[in-house]
Amino acid sequence: MKGLALFLLAFLILYGGLHAYAFLKVRAAFPIPPPLHVGLILLLGLLFLAPLLIRYSEGAGFETLARGLSHVGYGWMGFLFLFCAAALCVDLYRVLISAGGVAFRQTVAPLLPSPRLAFLVPLIVAAIATAYGYGEALSIRTERLVIRTAKLPAGVDRLRIVQISDIHIGLIVREDRLDKIVAAVQAAGPDIVVSTGDLVDSQLDHIRTAMERLRALPARYGKYAITGNHEFYAGLDDALAFTEGAGFTMLRDEGVLAAGAVQIVGMDDVPGHGLASPTVSPEQTLLRGLAPDRFTLLLKHKPVVEKESLGRFDLQLSGHTHRGQLFPFSLITRLFFPFHAGAYDLPGGGILYVSRGTGTWGPPIRLGAPPEVTVIDLVRVAPSAPDAAGPF
């Protein structure tokens, strides 16, 4: 859990910096008497501590309090990020105009927004973006991919796989949001349903109804799931019990033959996977033992492709990135994950598809990255035809 501790430390430092920046913008825009200074600092301090208070109240069994705090605290988190992003753009504009004035020895004061305007414009932009993003988070898109392959057995002309990923069932993503997800999956008519990690995101004491809704998902050839990083954060034993209770077969560094047609390999999302190692990784061991003439589906939470695995699988399904979830945060996540969202052709003939995710993590909003349920149709072609992928 050392990695988690470092992540939390970095998050708190960054989050504290955003609060300090917002405080300075308010103080520059409005003359605030000392008593109100103290009140504003206390309010921002409380909002800064909200994620910790949420986890504490949830752990102590105060679920109603935790849910209320989560909507306020995580909603504020998204709003604050958008406000600071917009305010930084205004500040950058001020710096560039001022630098231009110095360089060309021109008076640029009329072009510079006042401190109050430099606060109000980002405030309005953030409010509008937050409201829009809340609606976008509830608008589930169905993305479609068709893969033509000669690796399906005779008699299986079409096989439909539906991917869900990064739902983060917990304090915010509950039955109401889950109903929309279940409806989208049901409408697709899947043969196989796969969950590529982060199905859960917190303690799992009071979400039995969510488990029952997922259990009702139709999939005539089975439902399969892998762990994401949040399964470990939520408590692995409870997360596994929830996922299996929802009717999924957990694949933890193991493979199965589904419908007698598709080899599905599922990898655990544990520290160290995907890193360079002098020994053969569990993924490579599994893939080398599979029949090369059957379609191979690889499930990995993070969109990381091992070079030694290229050519040994036909399709890798991943998630984790959320496509950044909030613009412009997506510009940062793209730096860490070049395979950010959508379909990518890989050397050796395989395809990687990265889901934007079906739920939300943290702020219950999305901006420029709507949630998705992914429908993949495997279509059998004659053995002489090359494999191909494309939209409907």
Secondary structure, 3 states (H helix, E strand, C coil): CHHHHHHHHHHHHHHHHHHHHHHHHHHHHCCCCHHHHHHHHHHHHHHHHHHHHHHHHHHCCCHHHHHHHHHHHHHHHHHHHHHHHHHHHHHHHHHHHHHHHHHHCCCCHHHCCCHHHHHHHHHHHHHHHHHHHHHHHCCCEEEEEEEEECCCCCCCCEEEEEEECCCCECCCECHHHHHHHHHHHHHHCCCEEEECCCCECCCCCCCHHHHHHHHCCCCCCCEEECCCHHHHHHCHHHHHHHHHHCCCEECCCEEEEECCCEEEEECCCCCCCCCCCCCCCHHHHHHHCCCCCCEEEEECCCCCCCHHHCCCCCEEEECCCHHHCECCHHHHHHHHCCCCCEEEECCCCCEEEECCCCCCCCCCCCECCCCEEEEEEEEECCCCCCCEEECC
